Amino acid sequence: MKKNKGPDNQIAIFENFKIRRHYDEKAEIWYFSVIDIIRVLIGQSGYQAARNYWKVLKSRLKTEGSELVTKCNRLKMTAEDGKMRETDVANIETILRLVQSVPSPKAEPIKLWLAKVGHERIQELADPEKSLNRARENWKKHGRSGKWIQQRMMGQETRNKLTDYWSGHGIKEKDEFAILTNIIHREWSDLTIKEHKNLKGLKTQNLRDHMNEAELIFTALAELSTRQIAETTEAMGVDENKVAGKRGGGIAKKARIDLENKTGRKVVTGDNYLKNAESKKLPEQGVPVKL
């Protein structure tokens, strides 16, 4: 199975449960987290109960000589603490067979769900517009404005061009992508990604999905500047791309400070789109503060 080196982990949603999955592009196969599927089947939101259940089930299946356990792979996925940790994963065929081993009223619904989401990636590869439309609809459902969605998608395009450059110039490991991204972010915002997430009260949520319009714009400016500098200097490898990242982030930082001085408003704020703050509308730019 293809190792998960790039930033290609995805989350699928079944009812209120998040299910981690990974697409092996070479084999064109989806792999789903076994623990996440077990959580749905036993109706437990906590991971520990699902881990314990899977441990017992896996032991029983081994004793019975079932080949299902041997068909499960190990893959690094984002854990509850935000770190990449190895977990058991399986393809749809194996997951469907495992579902049969767990008495649950959710068995049939999740089998139908797996059949549906398992084909999403294939459809999106044939018609990328479907992926964009799905993202747009999800953001609308979560209350994002049309203007915000447009900015978010433009920012993602800018991000993709940067990571494409990195991939073709000596940046392969996921950790290296994270290091370079954090350098750029810290340069323009004066905060690490973790500090920015903490400011917004986020845990495992995607920081960009909780940025205001100004934060999205300056993130895009920093990444656009970084890519153009890297292309101009033909940056290769982590060290040279770190330099480009600092310079690109610095350009956005100067623009941010200039805007804040002119408007008296902070660009980086603690506002978010978390469900427990539905009554709190996210402004397009930060609130007035003394600078």
JOZI-V192537 format. One record per pair of residues at least 24 apart in sequence whose ideal C-beta (glycine too) atoms are under 7 Angstrom apart, sorted by the first residue. I is the first residue (numbers start at 1). J is the second residue. D is the distance in Angstrom with one decimal. If there is no record, write none. Layout:
# JOZI-V192537
i:j:d
I:J:D
I:J:D
This chain:
# JOZI-V192537
i:j:d
1:73:5.3
2:26:5.3
4:75:5.8
4:76:5.7
5:172:5.8
5:173:5.7
5:174:5.5
6:174:6.5
7:163:6.9
7:174:6.4
7:177:5.6
9:77:6.0
9:78:6.0
12:117:5.1
14:40:5.7
14:110:6.2
14:113:5.3
20:77:4.7
20:78:6.9
22:75:5.9
22:77:6.9
22:89:6.7
23:121:4.9
28:122:6.7
29:91:5.2
30:91:6.7
30:92:6.0
30:118:5.2
30:121:6.4
31:73:6.7
31:75:6.3
31:89:4.1
31:90:6.5
31:91:5.8
32:89:6.3
32:90:6.5
32:95:5.4
33:77:6.1
33:87:5.6
33:89:5.7
34:72:6.1
34:88:4.3
34:89:6.4
34:90:5.7
34:98:6.9
35:87:6.0
35:88:6.8
37:95:5.8
37:110:6.9
38:102:6.9
40:106:5.5
40:110:5.7
41:99:6.7
41:102:4.4
41:104:4.1
41:106:5.4
41:107:6.8
41:110:6.9
42:104:6.7
47:80:6.1
57:101:6.3
61:101:6.9
68:94:6.1
68:97:5.7
68:98:5.9
78:204:6.8
80:204:7.0
82:204:6.0
84:174:6.9
92:118:4.6
142:273:6.2
143:273:6.7
147:213:6.9
148:213:6.1
151:213:5.6
151:216:4.8
151:217:6.5
152:208:6.8
152:216:6.0
154:220:6.6
155:208:6.8
155:216:4.9
155:219:6.1
155:220:4.2
158:220:4.6
158:223:5.3
158:224:5.2
159:223:5.7
161:227:5.9
162:223:4.8
162:226:6.2
162:227:4.5
165:227:5.4
165:230:5.9
165:231:6.7
166:241:6.4
169:235:6.4
169:236:5.0
170:236:5.0
170:237:4.1
171:238:6.6
171:241:6.3
176:238:5.4
180:241:5.6
180:242:6.5
180:245:5.3
183:242:5.8
183:245:4.3
183:246:6.1
183:249:6.8
184:222:5.1
184:223:6.2
184:226:5.5
184:245:4.5
184:248:6.1
184:249:4.4
187:222:6.9
187:245:6.9
187:246:5.4
187:249:2.5
187:250:5.4
187:253:5.8
188:218:5.6
188:222:4.1
188:249:4.4
188:252:3.8
188:253:4.7
188:256:6.3
189:268:5.1
191:268:6.4
196:268:6.8
199:270:4.7
200:270:5.4
200:272:4.3
201:270:7.0
201:272:6.1
201:274:6.6
202:272:6.4
209:273:6.9
210:272:4.2
210:273:5.2
212:269:6.3
212:271:5.9
212:282:5.6
212:283:6.2
212:284:6.1
212:285:6.2
212:286:6.9
213:284:4.3
213:285:6.5
214:267:4.6
214:285:4.5
214:286:6.8
215:267:6.3
215:268:6.2
218:252:5.0
218:255:7.0
218:256:5.3
218:267:6.0
221:252:4.4
221:255:6.4
222:248:5.5
222:249:4.7
222:252:3.7
223:248:6.9
225:251:4.4
225:252:6.3
260:291:5.8
261:291:6.4
264:288:5.4
264:291:6.2
265:289:6.9
